[in-house]
Amino acid sequence: MIFTHHRPSPPSARSNGRRTAGVAAVLATLLVLAGCTGGAPAKDQTPAGQASSATGDGAPEGFEKFYSQDVVWTECRTDFECATVAAPLSWSDPDAGEIELAVMRTRAGGDKIGSLLINPGGPGGSGVDYLEAAAATFGDRLRESYDIVGFDPRGVRDSTEVRCYGDAKKDQYLSEDFDLSTDEGLAAARESNAAWAAACAENTGELLGNVDTQSAAKDMDMLRAALGDDELHYLGASYGTSLGATYAGLFPERTGRLVLDGAIDPRLEDGEMSAGQAVGFENALRAYVDDCQGGAGCPLTGSVDDGMQQVRGVLDQALERPYPTDSDREVTQTLAFYGVAVTLYDEQNWPLLTQALEEAIDKGTGTMLLFLADFYNDRNADGSFATNSTEAFSAVNCLDGRSDPDVEAMRAEAAEIEAAAPTVGTFFSYGGISCADWPYPVVEQEYDVAAPGAAPIVVVGTTNDPATPYVWAEGMAEALDSAVLVTYEGEGHTAYGRSNSCIDDALEDYLVDGTVPEDGLTC
């Protein structure tokens, strides 16, 4: 997920991996309508309505009941089974209370290796929704060999969730514009973020200080034991790679087969992440403009540089005069940027961006930009929101790390980012504002990022990934002692299930057979 300038935040990729599963298929359909190691195979075939047998292995003192709990599955949705699992509110205090984690699985079709936990990114993406959207794109061998398990991390959607604003106020918050070139604009933006933080604290309570990535990784180890597995097998996308790498650092001896797709370098500071993602989206937009101008019906004229300036012109006009739509809502600059950015996660969506830009440039209206922005923000047509991804995104980010809110420091950093990414850099600047008034402190890191002793971990990078730049995958592979790097040469965010058979086969050979890809494999 990315956030624009009205509440800048350290993106850290904090791109939304859920888009990799859903956005291409959904938007493509709408476009048509619009014109490691592994144990022996487990024998558990627990029927729905009965409990999976927990191992209880590895429980920290005081938390044994969570590790040894039975997971009772019931049929849900279509062809899935759901369960609710108890987790401690705080992993540092077993007496602090409990929260609930929503879990869903699709059953292995053959001899089962174990469970494969999956996470789509965010932070704030729903693993339950990810499983429903992506199960059909997972390879046959994967679905035969694993119970594929999606879960909503603590603070997210169907689990005990972070709550901040009601729908109407959230709608306003997600569309606000500020002129950050002025001290008055910066002060107003900080005030807006402070009010958001205060609402999150009031409506969420103590959970707000316990939704950090380390706590979520500890939840995964508890789930591993409750599901009856000795090792964790895991497929994480985007921010989900941070979650997986954190797990490996905390529990290297229990790390099974981990695939980290669309990886984030764990060594980067927040400012470096913001700059890297700004350049990633700048490059993806440039690739789109080049492709658009090479075809028929492109509203962007002249050279690629000219086309980039025209896109920026659309965004700047929205700040001065928001675009009217076919509803009573207008498209602010913030919403316009969301509308542009969401299409860059997958090149299949580029025709939608062409349609939106053509409407804005030729007609001066923003109906398609608004539709795309609403899709990005999970906003329903009736003004409600399908998920709490925005709330969870803020909460997790502000506990994991923060940028300096000093005005001079932010302005200096913004100048560097905007020089490197002149079209979109401003939307990744001033990251210190978002968490400056967060009511809970950053959580202290408890693990070695190198994850010494972990089984082989497969890190995947896409060469022109906008949300998690390829250099981040190189960085994660370098940081993790046991990592191998697999590269997809192409556009878009993440690789598995949306790239080619070379990538998919290599990852499935690893997850199913334990065959570690050659380090440096390029597809």
PESUL-V340529 format. One line per field, one symbol per residue. psi: psi as a letter, one per 40 degrees, with the letter a starting at -180 (. if undefined). A space follows every 50 residues. Layout:
psi = ???
This chain:
psi = iihaeegiihdfegihddddddddddddddddde.bihaihiehfhiiei hihidehehiheeddddeiihhiihibhfihiihhiiidheegeeeaiii hhiiihiheahhdaihiiheabieihdddddddedeeiidddddeihhhi ihihehbeihihiciidddddddeeiiigeeidddddddddddddddddd ddedadddeffiddddddddddddddeeidihhihhibdddddddddddd fdeehbhhhhhfihheeiidddddddddddddddddddddddeeaieheh iaidddddddddddddddddgihiaeaeiihiddddddddddeedheded ddddddddddddefifddddddddddefhideeihdifdddddddddddd iiihehddddddddddddddgddeddeeifeeddedfheiihhhheihee fheiihhhhhihdfhddgiddddddddddhdeiihhhhhaiihidheeci ddddddddddddeehhihhehh.
